Amino acid sequence: MNFLTLGFFTSLSLILALGAQNVFVIEQGLKKQYIFLVCLVCSLSDLILIFFGIFLFYYFNQYFNSNVELIFNILLLIFLAQFIFFKIKQHNAKVNIDESKSSDTILNIFIKTLGFTYLNPHVYSDTVFFLGNFSKSFLLKDKIYFGIGASIASFLFFFTIGYLSKFLSKYILKKNIWRIINLFIITFMSLLSFYVFLEILTYFE
């Protein structure tokens, strides 16, 4: 197995797990709302963080201590709480599919995408620290191939789930289906928030 392929499958195995960022990308696909922008921001962010970790792992690992991770977890919890609150308000309101597609501006979606990406400490643990640590003994040329392969996996994954969700959205245009999807998102994000909250508590034990 060459390093390009190794990077591809290693990265893919990390991002296949269902997380807040992936759910957000799927939701935007279902809404047919700024899909390309959301997928591009997520993919480019992964590329930046992957190469950030591969080339600067040793230097930044000593600074990314538990206190920094605690701050990221607190910020993520606040961000998720605000997102869940908005979703609950949207869920209880009268469902209007056309309005739900046009209510967010491109700037709002861009900021939300950045939030789900850069406020999530698990994004750093997967891209910067896991891939950086995994490739620490590679030669420079092999590091580059590994990073390219890992980045290709991210681009392929995010654009696939984004546009696959868009394709599937034509089968779920009924308003009661949208309510179920919204309820799933609220439930999933709430469970994720509870998990982040428990992680925060471990820092004070």
N, CA and C atoms as a LAMMPS dump frame, in Angstrom:
ITEM: TIMESTEP
0
ITEM: NUMBER OF ATOMS
615
ITEM: BOX BOUNDS ff ff ff
-5.0000000000000000e+02 5.0000000000000000e+02
-5.0000000000000000e+02 5.0000000000000000e+02
-5.0000000000000000e+02 5.0000000000000000e+02
ITEM: ATOMS id mol type element x y z
1 1 1 N 0.853 -1.201 0
2 1 2 C 0 0 0
3 1 3 C 0.887 1.249 0
4 2 1 N 0.716 2.146 -0.999
5 2 2 C 1.518 3.357 -1.028
6 2 3 C 0.958 4.388 -0.044
7 3 1 N 1.7 5.462 0.171
8 3 2 C 1.345 6.427 1.198
9 3 3 C 0.116 7.253 0.825
10 4 1 N -0.132 7.447 -0.46
11 4 2 C -1.344 8.143 -0.902
12 4 3 C -2.58 7.344 -0.506
13 5 1 N -2.548 6.058 -0.77
14 5 2 C -3.664 5.174 -0.419
15 5 3 C -3.806 5.041 1.097
16 6 1 N -2.674 4.942 1.779
17 6 2 C -2.698 4.836 3.238
18 6 3 C -3.337 6.074 3.858
19 7 1 N -2.96 7.245 3.372
20 7 2 C -3.541 8.482 3.876
21 7 3 C -5.026 8.556 3.599
22 8 1 N -5.448 8.108 2.411
23 8 2 C -6.863 8.131 2.023
24 8 3 C -7.709 7.297 2.979
25 9 1 N -7.323 6.041 3.17
26 9 2 C -8.128 5.141 3.99
27 9 3 C -8.026 5.453 5.491
28 10 1 N -6.883 5.958 5.935
29 10 2 C -6.754 6.346 7.34
30 10 3 C -7.669 7.517 7.652
31 11 1 N -7.656 8.529 6.78
32 11 2 C -8.513 9.704 6.961
33 11 3 C -9.986 9.32 6.869
34 12 1 N -10.321 8.481 5.891
35 12 2 C -11.713 8.075 5.686
36 12 3 C -12.257 7.337 6.903
37 13 1 N -11.436 6.511 7.516
38 13 2 C -11.874 5.759 8.699
39 13 3 C -12.164 6.684 9.878
40 14 1 N -11.5 7.839 9.903
41 14 2 C -11.71 8.788 10.994
42 14 3 C -12.981 9.609 10.802
43 15 1 N -13.264 10.039 9.573
44 15 2 C -14.385 10.947 9.341
45 15 3 C -15.703 10.235 9.078
46 16 1 N -15.673 8.898 8.952
47 16 2 C -16.926 8.169 8.72
48 16 3 C -17.834 8.184 9.942
49 17 1 N -17.268 8.396 11.123
50 17 2 C -18.093 8.443 12.333
51 17 3 C -19.043 9.634 12.273
52 18 1 N -20.304 9.402 12.666
53 18 2 C -21.315 10.456 12.622
54 18 3 C -21.039 11.49 13.699
55 19 1 N -20.875 12.723 13.28
56 19 2 C -20.612 13.81 14.219
57 19 3 C -21.427 15.034 13.867
58 20 1 N -21.307 16.083 14.669
59 20 2 C -22.097 17.296 14.478
60 20 3 C -21.838 17.923 13.115
61 21 1 N -20.577 17.95 12.707
62 21 2 C -20.221 18.543 11.422
63 21 3 C -20.874 17.776 10.271
64 22 1 N -20.82 16.447 10.33
65 22 2 C -21.404 15.627 9.266
66 22 3 C -22.92 15.798 9.19
67 23 1 N -23.573 15.862 10.346
68 23 2 C -25.025 16.053 10.388
69 23 3 C -25.394 17.402 9.785
70 24 1 N -24.599 18.43 10.068
71 24 2 C -24.852 19.757 9.52
72 24 3 C -24.726 19.752 8
73 25 1 N -23.709 19.075 7.478
74 25 2 C -23.52 18.978 6.026
75 25 3 C -24.709 18.256 5.388
76 26 1 N -25.151 17.171 6.005
77 26 2 C -26.305 16.413 5.497
78 26 3 C -27.561 17.279 5.492
79 27 1 N -27.754 18.048 6.57
80 27 2 C -28.936 18.909 6.653
81 27 3 C -28.94 19.95 5.544
82 28 1 N -27.779 20.557 5.276
83 28 2 C -27.71 21.558 4.208
84 28 3 C -27.969 20.915 2.854
85 29 1 N -27.538 19.656 2.697
86 29 2 C -27.835 18.939 1.467
87 29 3 C -29.326 18.695 1.303
88 30 1 N -29.978 18.306 2.377
89 30 2 C -31.423 18.064 2.333
90 30 3 C -32.191 19.346 2.032
91 31 1 N -31.683 20.451 2.525
92 31 2 C -32.319 21.752 2.271
93 31 3 C -31.952 22.33 0.908
94 32 1 N -30.938 21.728 0.246
95 32 2 C -30.397 22.248 -1.017
96 32 3 C -29.915 23.688 -0.818
97 33 1 N -29.211 23.909 0.259
98 33 2 C -28.846 25.268 0.663
99 33 3 C -27.327 25.412 0.784
100 34 1 N -26.713 26.139 -0.145
101 34 2 C -25.273 26.438 -0.119
102 34 3 C -24.432 25.169 0.09
103 35 1 N -24.783 24.106 -0.615
104 35 2 C -24.116 22.817 -0.416
105 35 3 C -22.645 22.895 -0.799
106 36 1 N -22.371 23.505 -1.956
107 36 2 C -20.988 23.568 -2.42
108 36 3 C -20.114 24.331 -1.432
109 37 1 N -20.625 25.459 -0.924
110 37 2 C -19.866 26.259 0.044
111 37 3 C -19.568 25.468 1.304
112 38 1 N -20.582 24.798 1.854
113 38 2 C -20.429 24.033 3.091
114 38 3 C -19.421 22.901 2.898
115 39 1 N -19.562 22.152 1.815
116 39 2 C -18.646 21.029 1.544
117 39 3 C -17.223 21.528 1.312
118 40 1 N -17.103 22.666 0.604
119 40 2 C -15.784 23.208 0.314
120 40 3 C -15.089 23.688 1.584
121 41 1 N -15.812 24.384 2.445
122 41 2 C -15.226 24.876 3.696
123 41 3 C -14.765 23.716 4.57
124 42 1 N -15.608 22.686 4.697
125 42 2 C -15.246 21.517 5.511
126 42 3 C -14.026 20.799 4.934
127 43 1 N -14.001 20.631 3.617
128 43 2 C -12.91 19.904 2.966
129 43 3 C -11.598 20.673 3.04
130 44 1 N -11.648 21.975 2.736
131 44 2 C -10.438 22.789 2.792
132 44 3 C -9.905 22.901 4.22
133 45 1 N -10.827 22.968 5.176
134 45 2 C -10.414 23.027 6.581
135 45 3 C -9.677 21.76 6.979
136 46 1 N -10.206 20.622 6.547
137 46 2 C -9.52 19.352 6.819
138 46 3 C -8.136 19.33 6.185
139 47 1 N -8.045 19.795 4.939
140 47 2 C -6.756 19.825 4.244
141 47 3 C -5.74 20.659 5.027
142 48 1 N -6.177 21.851 5.462
143 48 2 C -5.285 22.744 6.22
144 48 3 C -4.839 22.083 7.518
145 49 1 N -5.788 21.502 8.249
146 49 2 C -5.466 20.903 9.548
147 49 3 C -4.628 19.636 9.398
148 50 1 N -4.88 18.883 8.332
149 50 2 C -4.104 17.661 8.1
150 50 3 C -2.625 17.999 7.883
151 51 1 N -2.343 18.939 6.989
152 51 2 C -0.953 19.301 6.727
153 51 3 C -0.342 20.084 7.884
154 52 1 N -1.194 20.798 8.596
155 52 2 C -0.766 21.479 9.825
156 52 3 C -0.22 20.451 10.817
157 53 1 N -0.947 19.353 10.963
158 53 2 C -0.529 18.304 11.888
159 53 3 C 0.676 17.527 11.398
160 54 1 N 0.695 17.231 10.109
161 54 2 C 1.786 16.437 9.548
162 54 3 C 3.138 17.131 9.688
163 55 1 N 3.162 18.44 9.442
164 55 2 C 4.435 19.156 9.429
165 55 3 C 4.776 19.86 10.732
166 56 1 N 3.76 20.13 11.567
167 56 2 C 4.021 20.91 12.778
168 56 3 C 3.609 20.174 14.05
169 57 1 N 3.458 18.872 13.958
170 57 2 C 2.937 18.093 15.087
171 57 3 C 3.764 18.269 16.353
172 58 1 N 5.047 18.097 16.266
173 58 2 C 5.89 18.142 17.466
174 58 3 C 5.838 19.497 18.146
175 59 1 N 5.86 20.559 17.341
176 59 2 C 5.927 21.902 17.909
177 59 3 C 4.635 22.27 18.626
178 60 1 N 3.484 22.007 17.98
179 60 2 C 2.223 22.45 18.549
180 60 3 C 1.631 21.459 19.542
181 61 1 N 2.093 20.241 19.531
182 61 2 C 1.569 19.259 20.478
183 61 3 C 1.833 19.678 21.923
184 62 1 N 2.971 20.329 22.169
185 62 2 C 3.303 20.733 23.535
186 62 3 C 2.462 21.916 24.012
187 63 1 N 1.852 22.66 23.04
188 63 2 C 1.041 23.808 23.425
189 63 3 C -0.446 23.468 23.5
190 64 1 N -0.859 22.416 22.782
191 64 2 C -2.266 22.027 22.801
192 64 3 C -2.496 21.117 24.002
193 65 1 N -2.494 21.708 25.196
194 65 2 C -2.632 20.93 26.416
195 65 3 C -4.098 20.807 26.814
196 66 1 N -4.331 20.233 27.976
197 66 2 C -5.707 19.977 28.414
198 66 3 C -6.507 21.256 28.616
199 67 1 N -5.845 22.358 29.011
200 67 2 C -6.556 23.619 29.216
201 67 3 C -7.113 24.167 27.911
202 68 1 N -6.329 24.06 26.84
203 68 2 C -6.797 24.517 25.535
204 68 3 C -7.959 23.669 25.064
205 69 1 N -7.848 22.361 25.262
206 69 2 C -8.938 21.456 24.873
207 69 3 C -10.199 21.75 25.673
208 70 1 N -10.056 22.099 26.946
209 70 2 C -11.195 22.467 27.788
210 70 3 C -11.897 23.694 27.219
211 71 1 N -11.13 24.698 26.82
212 71 2 C -11.706 25.922 26.249
213 71 3 C -12.484 25.611 24.977
214 72 1 N -11.917 24.755 24.113
215 72 2 C -12.606 24.373 22.882
216 72 3 C -13.906 23.634 23.191
217 73 1 N -13.882 22.764 24.193
218 73 2 C -15.09 22.029 24.567
219 73 3 C -16.18 22.962 25.093
220 74 1 N -15.792 23.949 25.883
221 74 2 C -16.765 24.914 26.406
222 74 3 C -17.373 25.737 25.272
223 75 1 N -16.525 26.192 24.353
224 75 2 C -17.02 26.951 23.203
225 75 3 C -17.943 26.103 22.336
226 76 1 N -17.578 24.833 22.156
227 76 2 C -18.413 23.926 21.373
228 76 3 C -19.762 23.715 22.048
229 77 1 N -19.773 23.569 23.368
230 77 2 C -21.022 23.373 24.105
231 77 3 C -21.935 24.578 23.95
232 78 1 N -21.373 25.772 24.056
233 78 2 C -22.156 27.003 23.876
234 78 3 C -22.717 27.07 22.457
235 79 1 N -21.875 26.754 21.482
236 79 2 C -22.292 26.782 20.083
237 79 3 C -23.421 25.783 19.832
238 80 1 N -23.279 24.579 20.359
239 80 2 C -24.316 23.552 20.188
240 80 3 C -25.615 23.941 20.876
241 81 1 N -25.515 24.549 22.056
242 81 2 C -26.712 24.976 22.794
243 81 3 C -27.495 26.009 21.981
244 82 1 N -26.775 26.951 21.391
245 82 2 C -27.421 27.972 20.565
246 82 3 C -28.066 27.342 19.334
247 83 1 N -27.385 26.385 18.722
248 83 2 C -27.893 25.705 17.538
249 83 3 C -29.155 24.899 17.872
250 84 1 N -29.124 24.179 19.001
251 84 2 C -30.273 23.376 19.428
252 84 3 C -31.472 24.271 19.733
253 85 1 N -31.218 25.399 20.403
254 85 2 C -32.295 26.347 20.732
255 85 3 C -32.983 26.841 19.462
256 86 1 N -32.197 27.175 18.448
257 86 2 C -32.756 27.618 17.173
258 86 3 C -33.573 26.506 16.524
259 87 1 N -33.067 25.271 16.597
260 87 2 C -33.764 24.138 15.999
261 87 3 C -35.089 23.859 16.698
262 88 1 N -35.12 23.998 18.009
263 88 2 C -36.348 23.772 18.773
264 88 3 C -37.395 24.813 18.386
265 89 1 N -36.969 26.065 18.267
266 89 2 C -37.887 27.129 17.841
267 89 3 C -38.417 26.841 16.442
268 90 1 N -37.538 26.39 15.577
269 90 2 C -37.928 26.071 14.211
270 90 3 C -38.865 24.872 14.17
271 91 1 N -38.635 23.905 15.063
272 91 2 C -39.451 22.69 15.093
273 91 3 C -40.876 22.988 15.546
274 92 1 N -41.025 23.879 16.528
275 92 2 C -42.341 24.205 17.066
276 92 3 C -43.119 25.172 16.179
277 93 1 N -42.409 25.869 15.303
278 93 2 C -43.079 26.808 14.41
279 93 3 C -43.749 26.054 13.272
280 94 1 N -44.601 26.762 12.559
281 94 2 C -45.273 26.167 11.407
282 94 3 C -44.244 25.83 10.338
283 95 1 N -44.277 24.61 9.848
284 95 2 C -43.274 24.164 8.883
285 95 3 C -43.574 24.757 7.513
286 96 1 N -42.564 25.417 6.954
287 96 2 C -42.648 25.929 5.594
288 96 3 C -41.33 25.59 4.912
289 97 1 N -41.352 24.603 4.075
290 97 2 C -40.117 24.084 3.488
291 97 3 C -39.399 25.146 2.677
292 98 1 N -40.141 25.93 1.899
293 98 2 C -39.511 26.96 1.081
294 98 3 C -38.841 28.023 1.933
295 99 1 N -39.477 28.39 3.034
296 99 2 C -38.891 29.382 3.927
297 99 3 C -37.635 28.846 4.599
298 100 1 N -37.66 27.557 4.967
299 100 2 C -36.507 26.976 5.649
300 100 3 C -35.282 26.962 4.748
301 101 1 N -35.51 26.934 3.436
302 101 2 C -34.39 26.939 2.509
303 101 3 C -33.78 28.328 2.329
304 102 1 N -34.561 29.378 2.576
305 102 2 C -34.094 30.721 2.267
306 102 3 C -33.856 31.576 3.499
307 103 1 N -34.07 31.033 4.692
308 103 2 C -34.001 31.842 5.905
309 103 3 C -32.574 32.208 6.286
310 104 1 N -31.601 31.373 5.933
311 104 2 C -30.207 31.625 6.285
312 104 3 C -29.475 32.317 5.144
313 105 1 N -28.689 33.332 5.491
314 105 2 C -27.859 33.996 4.496
315 105 3 C -26.595 33.191 4.265
316 106 1 N -25.9 33.504 3.192
317 106 2 C -24.659 32.793 2.889
318 106 3 C -23.614 33.043 3.974
319 107 1 N -23.61 34.254 4.545
320 107 2 C -22.663 34.563 5.622
321 107 3 C -22.977 33.751 6.868
322 108 1 N -24.276 33.623 7.193
323 108 2 C -24.702 32.856 8.364
324 108 3 C -24.301 31.392 8.225
325 109 1 N -24.518 30.828 7.04
326 109 2 C -24.143 29.434 6.787
327 109 3 C -22.632 29.267 6.863
328 110 1 N -21.894 30.221 6.322
329 110 2 C -20.432 30.175 6.356
330 110 3 C -19.924 30.169 7.794
331 111 1 N -20.496 31.033 8.639
332 111 2 C -20.088 31.108 10.047
333 111 3 C -20.449 29.818 10.782
334 112 1 N -21.631 29.274 10.513
335 112 2 C -22.042 28.018 11.145
336 112 3 C -21.09 26.88 10.76
337 113 1 N -20.715 26.837 9.485
338 113 2 C -19.807 25.791 9.02
339 113 3 C -18.451 25.9 9.707
340 114 1 N -17.958 27.124 9.829
341 114 2 C -16.693 27.339 10.54
342 114 3 C -16.818 26.917 11.999
343 115 1 N -17.979 27.217 12.601
344 115 2 C -18.201 26.845 13.996
345 115 3 C -18.179 25.349 14.207
346 116 1 N -18.908 24.611 13.353
347 116 2 C -18.946 23.153 13.469
348 116 3 C -17.587 22.521 13.171
349 117 1 N -16.735 23.254 12.468
350 117 2 C -15.418 22.729 12.117
351 117 3 C -14.368 23.08 13.164
352 118 1 N -14.199 24.362 13.426
353 118 2 C -13.05 24.803 14.224
354 118 3 C -13.321 24.886 15.728
355 119 1 N -14.57 24.761 16.152
356 119 2 C -14.858 24.734 17.589
357 119 3 C -14.946 23.319 18.128
358 120 1 N -14.729 22.349 17.259
359 120 2 C -14.841 20.943 17.637
360 120 3 C -13.455 20.371 17.929
361 121 1 N -13.14 20.089 19.185
362 121 2 C -11.805 19.555 19.512
363 121 3 C -11.519 18.213 18.854
364 122 1 N -12.572 17.446 18.519
365 122 2 C -12.359 16.145 17.89
366 122 3 C -11.847 16.287 16.454
367 123 1 N -12.147 17.428 15.825
368 123 2 C -11.595 17.684 14.498
369 123 3 C -10.077 17.78 14.585
370 124 1 N -9.601 18.45 15.631
371 124 2 C -8.153 18.594 15.826
372 124 3 C -7.511 17.259 16.208
373 125 1 N -8.21 16.508 17.061
374 125 2 C -7.634 15.234 17.503
375 125 3 C -7.506 14.259 16.333
376 126 1 N -8.473 14.302 15.401
377 126 2 C -8.437 13.401 14.244
378 126 3 C -7.424 13.846 13.198
379 127 1 N -7.482 15.131 12.82
380 127 2 C -6.641 15.607 11.718
381 127 3 C -5.232 15.972 12.175
382 128 1 N -5.15 16.872 13.163
383 128 2 C -3.843 17.388 13.57
384 128 3 C -3.04 16.338 14.332
385 129 1 N -3.641 15.767 15.376
386 129 2 C -2.854 14.949 16.291
387 129 3 C -2.793 13.477 15.904
388 130 1 N -3.898 12.9 15.469
389 130 2 C -3.829 11.487 15.081
390 130 3 C -3.023 11.32 13.8
391 131 1 N -3.407 12.057 12.746
392 131 2 C -2.694 11.918 11.473
393 131 3 C -1.271 12.455 11.574
394 132 1 N -1.094 13.52 12.367
395 132 2 C 0.245 14.059 12.562
396 132 3 C 1.148 13.076 13.279
397 133 1 N 0.63 12.459 14.324
398 133 2 C 1.405 11.472 15.088
399 133 3 C 1.652 10.209 14.263
400 134 1 N 0.62 9.811 13.51
401 134 2 C 0.718 8.594 12.703
402 134 3 C 1.816 8.716 11.651
403 135 1 N 2.005 9.92 11.121
404 135 2 C 2.948 10.115 10.018
405 135 3 C 4.274 10.727 10.467
406 136 1 N 4.499 10.778 11.772
407 136 2 C 5.676 11.499 12.278
408 136 3 C 7.008 10.886 11.828
409 137 1 N 7.019 9.602 11.548
410 137 2 C 8.278 8.951 11.155
411 137 3 C 8.426 8.827 9.642
412 138 1 N 7.463 9.37 8.872
413 138 2 C 7.537 9.265 7.414
414 138 3 C 8.587 10.223 6.857
415 139 1 N 9.141 9.876 5.72
416 139 2 C 10.003 10.794 4.985
417 139 3 C 9.155 11.944 4.441
418 140 1 N 9.792 13.067 4.114
419 140 2 C 9.062 14.258 3.67
420 140 3 C 8.169 13.962 2.47
421 141 1 N 8.707 13.254 1.477
422 141 2 C 7.921 12.916 0.292
423 141 3 C 6.716 12.062 0.663
424 142 1 N 6.925 11.11 1.57
425 142 2 C 5.838 10.231 1.999
426 142 3 C 4.797 10.994 2.81
427 143 1 N 5.236 11.973 3.596
428 143 2 C 4.308 12.819 4.349
429 143 3 C 3.369 13.564 3.4
430 144 1 N 3.939 14.095 2.326
431 144 2 C 3.143 14.853 1.355
432 144 3 C 2.112 13.946 0.697
433 145 1 N 2.546 12.766 0.258
434 145 2 C 1.603 11.813 -0.349
435 145 3 C 0.523 11.396 0.655
436 146 1 N 0.92 11.159 1.877
437 146 2 C -0.02 10.773 2.923
438 146 3 C -1.048 11.884 3.141
439 147 1 N -0.578 13.133 3.222
440 147 2 C -1.481 14.266 3.413
441 147 3 C -2.422 14.469 2.249
442 148 1 N -1.917 14.288 1.028
443 148 2 C -2.772 14.422 -0.16
444 148 3 C -3.857 13.347 -0.15
445 149 1 N -3.471 12.118 0.158
446 149 2 C -4.442 11.03 0.221
447 149 3 C -5.504 11.267 1.273
448 150 1 N -5.078 11.76 2.453
449 150 2 C -6.021 12.057 3.536
450 150 3 C -6.965 13.182 3.14
451 151 1 N -6.443 14.189 2.445
452 151 2 C -7.252 15.329 2.021
453 151 3 C -8.263 14.927 0.951
454 152 1 N -7.842 14.06 0.031
455 152 2 C -8.762 13.559 -1.001
456 152 3 C -9.941 12.846 -0.356
457 153 1 N -9.664 12.077 0.698
458 153 2 C -10.734 11.367 1.411
459 153 3 C -11.744 12.357 1.988
460 154 1 N -11.261 13.47 2.536
461 154 2 C -12.151 14.482 3.111
462 154 3 C -13.014 15.128 2.035
463 155 1 N -12.384 15.529 0.922
464 155 2 C -13.138 16.133 -0.182
465 155 3 C -14.209 15.171 -0.687
466 156 1 N -13.822 13.921 -0.922
467 156 2 C -14.749 12.915 -1.434
468 156 3 C -15.896 12.685 -0.452
469 157 1 N -15.573 12.588 0.833
470 157 2 C -16.587 12.3 1.846
471 157 3 C -17.604 13.431 1.958
472 158 1 N -17.131 14.668 2.141
473 158 2 C -18.051 15.782 2.374
474 158 3 C -18.912 16.083 1.15
475 159 1 N -18.32 16.068 -0.033
476 159 2 C -19.108 16.339 -1.235
477 159 3 C -20.082 15.2 -1.528
478 160 1 N -19.705 13.977 -1.162
479 160 2 C -20.616 12.84 -1.356
480 160 3 C -21.832 12.951 -0.454
481 161 1 N -21.619 13.176 0.849
482 161 2 C -22.768 13.232 1.759
483 161 3 C -23.605 14.484 1.506
484 162 1 N -22.952 15.583 1.077
485 162 2 C -23.696 16.808 0.793
486 162 3 C -24.606 16.646 -0.402
487 163 1 N -24.059 16.182 -1.512
488 163 2 C -24.852 16.083 -2.742
489 163 3 C -25.72 14.829 -2.786
490 164 1 N -25.334 13.782 -2.064
491 164 2 C -26.216 12.625 -1.938
492 164 3 C -27.469 13.009 -1.151
493 165 1 N -27.291 13.827 -0.118
494 165 2 C -28.435 14.321 0.653
495 165 3 C -29.338 15.185 -0.227
496 166 1 N -28.725 15.994 -1.095
497 166 2 C -29.51 16.815 -2.027
498 166 3 C -30.334 15.927 -2.952
499 167 1 N -29.719 14.858 -3.458
500 167 2 C -30.427 13.926 -4.344
501 167 3 C -31.593 13.265 -3.622
502 168 1 N -31.354 12.863 -2.358
503 168 2 C -32.392 12.168 -1.599
504 168 3 C -33.495 13.105 -1.135
505 169 1 N -33.221 14.419 -1.133
506 169 2 C -34.193 15.373 -0.601
507 169 3 C -35.488 15.392 -1.398
508 170 1 N -35.435 15.04 -2.696
509 170 2 C -36.658 15.065 -3.502
510 170 3 C -37.655 13.99 -3.078
511 171 1 N -37.154 13.019 -2.311
512 171 2 C -38.046 11.956 -1.835
513 171 3 C -38.626 12.262 -0.452
514 172 1 N -38.178 13.343 0.157
515 172 2 C -38.612 13.641 1.533
516 172 3 C -39.086 15.089 1.66
517 173 1 N -39.856 15.539 0.67
518 173 2 C -40.33 16.92 0.684
519 173 3 C -41.568 17.128 1.555
520 174 1 N -42.159 16.034 2.056
521 174 2 C -43.341 16.179 2.894
522 174 3 C -42.967 16.852 4.215
523 175 1 N -43.876 17.697 4.689
524 175 2 C -43.578 18.502 5.872
525 175 3 C -43.395 17.647 7.123
526 176 1 N -44.148 16.546 7.253
527 176 2 C -43.994 15.704 8.441
528 176 3 C -42.639 14.997 8.451
529 177 1 N -42.101 14.71 7.25
530 177 2 C -40.767 14.121 7.171
531 177 3 C -39.717 15.127 7.637
532 178 1 N -39.886 16.382 7.246
533 178 2 C -38.957 17.425 7.692
534 178 3 C -38.995 17.593 9.204
535 179 1 N -40.174 17.431 9.798
536 179 2 C -40.279 17.502 11.261
537 179 3 C -39.49 16.366 11.917
538 180 1 N -39.57 15.169 11.334
539 180 2 C -38.846 14.017 11.87
540 180 3 C -37.336 14.245 11.753
541 181 1 N -36.9 14.761 10.592
542 181 2 C -35.481 15.054 10.396
543 181 3 C -35.017 16.084 11.418
544 182 1 N -35.817 17.127 11.612
545 182 2 C -35.472 18.172 12.567
546 182 3 C -35.397 17.614 13.989
547 183 1 N -36.324 16.716 14.314
548 183 2 C -36.328 16.09 15.637
549 183 3 C -35.088 15.226 15.838
550 184 1 N -34.683 14.506 14.79
551 184 2 C -33.457 13.706 14.861
552 184 3 C -32.246 14.589 15.124
553 185 1 N -32.163 15.712 14.404
554 185 2 C -31.031 16.626 14.57
555 185 3 C -30.996 17.18 15.988
556 186 1 N -32.165 17.58 16.507
557 186 2 C -32.245 18.099 17.876
558 186 3 C -31.78 17.04 18.872
559 187 1 N -32.264 15.802 18.693
560 187 2 C -31.908 14.711 19.602
561 187 3 C -30.419 14.394 19.539
562 188 1 N -29.91 14.279 18.315
563 188 2 C -28.495 13.943 18.147
564 188 3 C -27.591 15.022 18.73
565 189 1 N -27.886 16.28 18.422
566 189 2 C -27.07 17.378 18.924
567 189 3 C -27.166 17.49 20.449
568 190 1 N -28.334 17.167 21
569 190 2 C -28.501 17.197 22.459
570 190 3 C -27.653 16.12 23.118
571 191 1 N -27.658 14.924 22.549
572 191 2 C -26.823 13.845 23.078
573 191 3 C -25.347 14.196 22.96
574 192 1 N -24.988 14.802 21.842
575 192 2 C -23.602 15.226 21.644
576 192 3 C -23.213 16.293 22.662
577 193 1 N -24.131 17.22 22.936
578 193 2 C -23.881 18.263 23.934
579 193 3 C -23.677 17.662 25.314
580 194 1 N -24.486 16.651 25.627
581 194 2 C -24.35 15.974 26.921
582 194 3 C -22.992 15.293 27.028
583 195 1 N -22.539 14.687 25.924
584 195 2 C -21.227 14.038 25.893
585 195 3 C -20.112 15.065 26.093
586 196 1 N -20.231 16.206 25.429
587 196 2 C -19.232 17.278 25.582
588 196 3 C -19.244 17.804 27.013
589 197 1 N -20.443 17.926 27.589
590 197 2 C -20.573 18.389 28.975
591 197 3 C -19.873 17.432 29.941
592 198 1 N -20.036 16.124 29.71
593 198 2 C -19.361 15.134 30.553
594 198 3 C -17.849 15.218 30.396
595 199 1 N -17.396 15.487 29.165
596 199 2 C -15.952 15.664 28.947
597 199 3 C -15.433 16.868 29.71
598 200 1 N -16.217 17.935 29.768
599 200 2 C -15.812 19.144 30.483
600 200 3 C -15.696 18.836 31.985
601 201 1 N -16.65 18.059 32.494
602 201 2 C -16.629 17.724 33.93
603 201 3 C -15.385 16.945 34.328
604 202 1 N -14.858 16.143 33.396
605 202 2 C -13.672 15.334 33.734
606 202 3 C -12.454 16.213 34.016
607 203 1 N -12.433 17.426 33.508
608 203 2 C -11.295 18.313 33.739
609 203 3 C -11.27 18.854 35.173
610 204 1 N -12.436 18.76 35.859
611 204 2 C -12.522 19.305 37.205
612 204 3 C -12.519 18.229 38.286
613 205 1 N -12.33 16.999 37.861
614 205 2 C -12.303 15.887 38.827
615 205 3 C -10.932 15.764 39.5
